[in-house]
Amino acid sequence: MVPLRGPACRNAGGGPTVAVIRGLFEAMAPAALKRTSRKTPSEGKDTPFPGFVQPCLPSLIPTVPSGSEWVHEIKYDGYRTQAHLRHGVPALYTRRGYDWTGRFRTLAEALPQLRANSLIMDGEAAVIDEQGIPDFEALYADLAGNRSSRVIRP
């Protein structure tokens, strides 16, 4: 995760919004499952789970911003999805806050495999074709057919 510090994306409190730039399955790679924090669990601060977080939506601008305060990521053609793991229980939400946990069963089943008890990840749920390119029509067809085995978070 990296803080987005550009002026176009601030949370309700005015501070930087946090965005995930790697998807769920990439985060599940063995190296990512190793604990990287130097804090022990007893040093962490208990705070209430925030629930659904209104996502920062992109804005069309004439040129690409430059500077160290901007972070850029690849846009995948899929559904914007917010993954929650609260006390080990997964939930997935659309960008408008609708619960799509049942529609994204594959992602929901994968979330508890992460080394976290509680988390929120923002990303894009997509179906990737044989060439590694997101296929929105395949995603739409899978969801219409109540299938989610090909859905990933790139």
C-alpha positions as CSV (number, residue, x, y, z in Angstrom):
1,M,0.0,0.0,0.0
2,V,1.2,3.5,-0.7
3,P,-0.3,6.9,0.3
4,L,-1.7,8.9,-2.5
5,R,-0.7,12.4,-1.8
6,G,-2.0,14.2,-4.9
7,P,-4.5,17.0,-4.3
8,A,-7.2,15.2,-6.3
9,C,-7.6,12.4,-3.8
10,R,-8.1,13.3,-0.1
11,N,-10.2,11.4,2.5
12,A,-13.0,13.1,4.4
13,G,-10.6,14.1,7.1
14,G,-8.3,15.9,4.6
15,G,-5.4,13.4,5.0
16,P,-3.9,11.2,2.3
17,T,-6.0,8.3,1.1
18,V,-4.3,4.9,1.1
19,A,-4.6,2.8,-2.0
20,V,-3.5,-0.8,-2.8
21,I,-1.2,-1.0,-5.9
22,R,-0.9,-4.7,-5.9
23,G,-3.7,-7.2,-6.2
24,L,-4.8,-9.8,-3.7
25,F,-3.2,-12.8,-5.5
26,E,0.1,-11.0,-6.0
27,A,0.0,-10.1,-2.3
28,M,-0.5,-13.8,-1.5
29,A,3.0,-14.6,-2.9
30,P,5.2,-16.3,-0.3
31,A,7.5,-13.3,0.0
32,A,4.5,-11.0,0.7
33,L,3.2,-13.4,3.4
34,K,6.3,-12.8,5.6
35,R,5.9,-10.3,8.4
36,T,7.7,-7.1,7.4
37,S,6.6,-4.8,10.3
38,R,9.1,-4.3,13.1
39,K,6.3,-3.8,15.6
40,T,5.0,-6.7,17.6
41,P,1.3,-7.2,17.9
42,S,1.4,-5.8,21.5
43,E,2.7,-2.5,20.1
44,G,-0.2,-2.0,17.7
45,K,-3.0,0.4,18.6
46,D,-6.6,-0.9,18.7
47,T,-8.9,1.2,16.6
48,P,-12.4,0.5,15.4
49,F,-12.8,-1.1,12.0
50,P,-13.9,1.6,9.7
51,G,-16.3,-0.4,7.5
52,F,-16.8,0.6,3.9
53,V,-14.4,3.4,2.8
54,Q,-15.7,5.7,0.0
55,P,-13.1,5.1,-2.8
56,C,-11.2,7.8,-4.5
57,L,-12.4,7.9,-8.1
58,P,-10.1,9.0,-11.0
59,S,-10.5,12.3,-12.8
60,L,-9.7,12.9,-16.5
61,I,-6.9,15.5,-16.8
62,P,-5.1,16.7,-20.0
63,T,-1.6,15.6,-18.9
64,V,0.0,13.0,-16.6
65,P,1.1,14.6,-13.3
66,S,4.8,14.3,-12.4
67,G,6.6,14.6,-9.1
68,S,7.3,12.3,-6.1
69,E,4.0,13.0,-4.5
70,W,2.1,11.1,-7.3
71,V,1.7,7.3,-7.6
72,H,0.6,5.8,-10.9
73,E,-0.9,2.3,-11.5
74,I,-2.1,0.3,-14.4
75,K,-5.9,0.5,-15.0
76,Y,-7.4,-2.9,-15.3
77,D,-10.8,-3.3,-17.1
78,G,-12.9,-4.9,-14.4
79,Y,-15.1,-4.0,-11.4
80,R,-13.7,-1.7,-8.7
81,T,-13.8,-3.8,-5.6
82,Q,-13.1,-3.2,-1.9
83,A,-12.0,-6.3,0.0
84,H,-12.5,-6.4,3.8
85,L,-11.2,-9.0,6.3
86,R,-12.7,-8.2,9.7
87,H,-11.7,-10.6,12.5
88,G,-10.9,-13.2,9.8
89,V,-14.3,-12.9,8.1
90,P,-14.1,-11.8,4.4
91,A,-16.5,-9.3,2.6
92,L,-16.2,-7.7,-0.8
93,Y,-18.0,-4.5,-1.8
94,T,-18.6,-2.6,-5.1
95,R,-17.4,1.0,-5.4
96,R,-20.9,2.1,-4.2
97,G,-20.8,-0.2,-1.2
98,Y,-22.9,-3.1,-2.3
99,D,-22.0,-6.4,-0.7
100,W,-20.8,-8.7,-3.5
101,T,-19.1,-11.3,-1.4
102,G,-21.3,-14.0,-2.9
103,R,-20.6,-12.9,-6.4
104,F,-16.8,-12.9,-5.8
105,R,-16.6,-16.2,-3.9
106,T,-13.1,-17.0,-5.1
107,L,-11.7,-13.7,-3.7
108,A,-13.7,-14.1,-0.5
109,E,-12.2,-17.6,0.0
110,A,-8.7,-16.3,-0.6
111,L,-8.8,-13.4,1.8
112,P,-8.4,-15.4,5.0
113,Q,-5.2,-16.9,3.6
114,L,-3.4,-13.6,4.1
115,R,-1.5,-13.0,7.2
116,A,-3.9,-10.5,8.6
117,N,-6.9,-10.6,10.9
118,S,-8.4,-7.4,9.7
119,L,-7.7,-5.4,6.5
120,I,-9.2,-3.3,3.7
121,M,-7.9,-3.6,0.2
122,D,-9.0,-1.5,-2.8
123,G,-8.6,-2.8,-6.3
124,E,-10.1,-4.1,-9.5
125,A,-11.7,-7.5,-9.8
126,A,-10.9,-8.8,-13.3
127,V,-10.8,-11.8,-15.6
128,I,-7.5,-12.1,-17.4
129,D,-7.4,-13.8,-20.8
130,E,-4.8,-16.2,-22.2
131,Q,-2.6,-13.3,-23.3
132,G,-2.7,-11.7,-19.8
133,I,-5.1,-8.9,-20.9
134,P,-8.2,-8.1,-18.8
135,D,-11.4,-9.3,-20.5
136,F,-14.4,-7.3,-19.2
137,E,-16.9,-9.3,-21.3
138,A,-15.7,-12.5,-19.7
139,L,-16.0,-11.0,-16.3
140,Y,-19.5,-9.8,-17.1
141,A,-20.4,-13.3,-18.4
142,D,-19.0,-15.0,-15.4
143,L,-20.9,-12.8,-13.0
144,A,-24.1,-13.2,-15.0
145,G,-23.6,-17.0,-14.9
146,N,-22.9,-16.9,-11.1
147,R,-19.3,-18.0,-11.6
148,S,-16.3,-16.5,-10.0
149,S,-13.5,-19.0,-10.5
150,R,-11.6,-16.9,-13.1
151,V,-12.0,-13.6,-11.2
152,I,-8.8,-12.2,-9.7
153,R,-7.5,-8.9,-8.3
154,P,-4.6,-8.0,-10.6
